[in-house]
Structure formats: structure tokens, C-alpha cells
Amino acid sequence: MVTVELNDEDSVKAIQDFVRTTPDINVYEYIRRGCNGDVYFGKRIKMNDDVVLKFYWSHPNYDAAEEAIILRDIEHDNILKIHDLRFLPPNYAYFLTPRISGGDLQGIIDSRRLSSKEALEIIAGVLLGLTELHSKHKLVHRDLKPGNILLDLEKNLPIIADLGAVKKIHKADGCVTASKSTYLYLPPEAILANEYYFQSDIYQVGVIMFQLLGGYFPINSPMDWLTTREQKQLDGIRNTTDKYRKFDELIGKKITKGQLVDTNTLPYYLDPAFKRVLNKALNFHYEKRYKNPSLFLKEVHSLLRSCPDYVHEPDRLLVSHENGKEYQLYKNKKDEVVLEKRLTNKDWRKDNSHNGTVESALKIARIK
């Protein structure tokens, strides 16, 4: 049922009619998400809980497909619960899910810089959810990105959402076709051969981890990836569809050359182990990536245990250890590197044992 003006003229009539004739949900908001489907927010009348109604383009009888049957039964803290899933004629899949309190991970990235520990803990949660999809249900997500990872603030949990593109792979070394809905996160094999493996999901989690840690990934201004020459090429194309197609072609070339996600752009202060882990997750050859999410998760846990937490602020870098040791590193007005250690009374004291370089100061700050 609907009791407010939704302004959903962009939605198709079948979906408009459905939300207005669903008796047990009071639908109160509509969001157009382009190729990612139509989204409505509502409240279940009997349960009195907020829910999301999402509609994807679908082949007929999607609700009877093997993937849909599996998704209905998944119960995992790091995977979005599906209350209802059905096929809506003529060609839409309808998902009813809880509305999660903290919004999506892209919103967090846009609003503030995460500490390295926060980033790793989020990735650990995503990998736990992915282990459930891969190992137990033989499903690949095919569209993992920050916008499809929700954050439950009450439980402090990352939750894998937007399950409309999942596909089952029956053999461990098998593959399915790629989903092209989010080009920037496609692995090389998806662009070169339209193939998507279990390790292709690993690649996408690697891209998310790269973003969370502060690597160069200008998703809100994607033209920044292009050279001046490439931008001129694009500017010379008048037809909008052709322009988008050319942009995807240029981005695809960068992905297949390893230029879109460049681990050399990771923040200077991160331990070398971060780069090593990401280089494996993002390897050009899918068979050289982590074989499964559990192996990737093991490495993430190792980073959490062995590396301090880095908090990058505008005027300083904070380095904190689990044993309580804390350092701050900054440059003074003379552009000199200053390293200070926090005392038990919470005051800071200079540590002059470094040689004046950032590398030397960091080496000291990393010692537990």
C-alpha cells in the first residue's frame, strides 16, 4: 500500500502497480538506481520493521531458479537476509530485505577516511560472508563493490547485499559469464573473455580493500583515470551511448594492464605486507589469486595481528598498538619530521632516535 506521493514515474507500470497493491507493506519512498534496479523503502505493517523492496530485470520464473531457492534459505550475519523473493511479470525479480541502519560502505568512504584497522575488520566481515556464499552454496556474487556492502551500526557488521546477480558455479574451477553492471570493479578475465570465477569475487574484494586503505580510486570523478589524450578522444564523441561505450573501453584497457588499481598508490605509511596481500588478491591471472575467501581472510587476520593501526589525520599520522603503545608523526613549521610517543599520563614526548626521515620515524613507530 502507498499513503504518500512516491514520484516514481521513472519506474515501469508493473512495479508501480505491485508496490501500490501490496497490502502488508506501507511503501513510503522511491529511489531510481539506474542499471542497479528500482528501490523502494517501506514498513511491514504487522512486523513494524523497515524494509527495502528492490526490483531487478530478470529472466522469466527467476524465483524458481536454483540461485533464488538457495538465497531464500541463507542465514548469515554478513549476508543480507531475504524476507521474500519472487518473479514479477513480465521480467522483474523482486527482493524484500531488511533496511540496514548504517547505509552502504561507499557512503562511509565518501564521508571520512577509515583507519587501517577499521578497513581490515570490514574486509574480514565481507570475506566471512563470501566464504558462506562460495564454500557452502557454490555461489559467486559478481557485483561486489562498496555500494553493495551495507553497515549495520548496531551490530558493527558489514553485510553483503544486492544479491540479484549471484550465479552458481558447480565445479571448483568452473566459471559463469560476468555481470557488466559495474565496469570499474570487473576483473581482467571478465573483460577479456567474459568469464567469472570464484577468484573473480576475490579480485573485487581486493579492489574494495584497496579503496578502504586509501589507494587511488577516484570513483566519484572517474575521468581522472584518463590521460589528457584519452579525455580529448572522449570529448570528440557526441553520441552519449557511444561516449559511454568508449569510456568503458578505455577503462577496460587499464584494468587489463593493471593500471586502474595500482598498489604503488597505497599510503606511504602502510607496512609492506599490505601491498603483498593486495597484489595477490588483485593478480592479473585469476588462478594466482587466493584460491578461496578463507585463505584471503587468514592473511587479513595476520595483518590485524602483526601491524599497528594507522589513523591518517590532516596534520598528523597516529600509530597505535594493541599493547597500548601510541605514536604520532608529523612535520613541524620547519618541515622537519617529528615523532612523539604518548606517555602513561596521556602527554606526548618527543622521540629523537630517528634520523630525520619519515621512513626512520615509521620504523620506530611500528615496533610494538
Long-range contacts (C-beta under 8 A, 24 or more apart in sequence): 1-25, 1-26, 1-27, 2-26, 2-27, 2-28, 3-28, 4-28, 6-30, 6-40, 8-32, 8-38, 8-40, 10-38, 11-38, 11-55, 12-38, 12-92, 14-88, 14-89, 14-90, 14-92, 15-55, 15-88, 15-92, 18-88, 18-94, 19-53, 22-53, 25-51, 25-53, 25-96, 27-53, 35-181, 36-147, 36-162, 36-181, 37-164, 41-99, 49-98, 49-99, 50-98, 50-99, 51-83, 51-96, 51-97, 51-98, 51-99, 52-95, 52-96, 52-97, 52-98, 52-99, 53-94, 53-95, 53-96, 54-94, 54-95, 54-97, 54-162, 54-164, 55-88, 55-92, 55-93, 55-94, 55-95, 56-92, 56-93, 56-95, 56-164, 57-91, 57-92, 57-93, 58-87, 58-91, 58-92, 58-93, 58-164, 59-91, 60-87, 60-89, 60-90, 60-91, 61-87, 62-87, 62-93, 63-87, 63-93, 66-168, 67-139, 67-166, 67-167, 67-168, 68-93, 70-137, 70-139, 70-168, 71-139, 71-163, 71-166, 74-132, 74-133, 74-137, 76-128, 76-129, 76-132, 77-128, 77-129, 77-155, 77-157, 77-159, 78-125, 78-126, 78-128, 78-129, 78-132, 78-157, 78-158, 78-159, 78-160, 79-129, 79-132, 79-133, 79-159, 79-160, 79-163, 80-150, 80-159, 80-160, 80-161, 80-163, 82-163, 93-164, 95-163, 95-164, 97-161, 100-150, 100-151, 100-152, 100-159, 100-161, 101-151, 101-152, 101-153, 101-154, 102-150, 102-151, 102-152, 102-153, 103-150, 103-151, 104-146, 104-147, 104-148, 104-149, 104-150, 104-151, 104-161, 105-146, 105-147, 105-149, 105-150, 105-151, 105-158, 105-208, 105-212, 106-145, 106-146, 106-147, 106-219, 108-146, 108-151, 109-146, 109-211, 109-212, 110-220, 113-214, 113-312, 114-212, 115-309, 115-310, 115-311, 115-312, 116-213, 116-270, 116-274, 116-307, 116-309, 116-310, 116-311, 117-304, 117-309, 117-310, 118-212, 119-209, 119-212, 119-213, 120-209, 120-300, 120-303, 120-304, 121-304, 122-149, 122-151, 122-158, 122-212, 123-205, 123-208, 123-209, 123-212, 123-300, 124-297, 124-300, 124-301, 124-304, 125-157, 125-158, 125-159, 126-158, 126-160, 126-205, 126-208, 127-205, 127-293, 127-294, 127-296, 127-297, 127-300, 128-293, 128-297, 129-158, 129-159, 129-160, 130-160, 130-201, 130-205, 130-293, 131-292, 131-293, 131-294, 131-297, 133-160, 133-166, 133-201, 134-198, 134-201, 134-292, 134-293, 135-292, 135-293, 135-294, 137-168, 138-168, 138-169, 138-170, 139-166, 139-167, 139-168, 139-169, 140-166, 140-167, 140-168, 140-169, 140-176, 140-196, 140-197, 140-198, 140-200, 140-201, 141-165, 141-166, 141-201, 141-204, 142-166, 142-167, 142-176, 142-178, 142-179, 142-196, 142-200, 142-201, 143-179, 143-181, 143-182, 143-185, 143-204, 144-185, 144-201, 144-204, 144-205, 144-208, 145-182, 145-184, 145-185, 145-204, 145-207, 145-208, 146-208, 146-211, 146-212, 147-182, 149-208, 167-196, 169-197, 169-198, 172-198, 173-197, 175-200, 183-248, 183-251, 183-252, 184-219, 184-222, 184-251, 184-260, 186-252, 186-255, 187-255, 187-286, 188-255, 188-256, 188-284, 188-286, 189-286, 191-252, 191-255, 191-256, 192-256, 197-286, 198-292, 199-286, 199-287, 199-289, 199-290, 199-291, 200-286, 201-293, 202-281, 202-289, 202-290, 202-292, 202-293, 202-296, 203-281, 203-282, 203-286, 203-289, 205-281, 205-293, 205-296, 206-261, 206-278, 206-281, 206-282, 206-289, 207-261, 207-282, 209-278, 209-281, 210-261, 210-263, 210-266, 210-278, 210-282, 213-266, 213-267, 213-270, 213-274, 213-278, 214-266, 214-267, 214-312, 215-261, 215-262, 215-263, 215-265, 215-266, 215-267, 215-278, 216-262, 216-265, 217-261, 222-247, 222-251, 225-251, 225-254, 225-260, 226-250, 256-284, 258-282, 258-284, 267-310, 267-312, 268-358, 269-310, 269-312, 269-317, 269-319, 269-329, 269-362, 270-307, 270-310, 271-303, 271-306, 271-307, 271-366, 273-302, 273-303, 273-306, 273-307, 274-303, 274-307, 277-303, 307-366, 308-365, 308-366, 308-368, 319-362, 319-365, 319-366, 321-368, 322-368, 323-368, 325-368, 327-351, 327-364, 327-365, 329-358, 329-361, 329-362, 329-365, 337-361, 339-364, 339-365
